[in-house]
Amino acid sequence: MADYSAEIDEKGRFHQYWKKYATEGGYSLVHGTFTWDTKNNKYKASGQFVLQ
């Protein structure tokens, strides 16, 4: 996988996109969303291929 892009939306969520390379060639774009958890003081991740 390689980084493709990252952005912050108007609600403060961090969006990160990766290239998921296929063994037969080419890639698919996958997406992860990170939101700040004020109760635990850390980011909470969701989305496909996000390391937990």
Helices and strands as residue ranges (DSSP letters): E 2-8, E 14-21, E 27-37, E 42-47
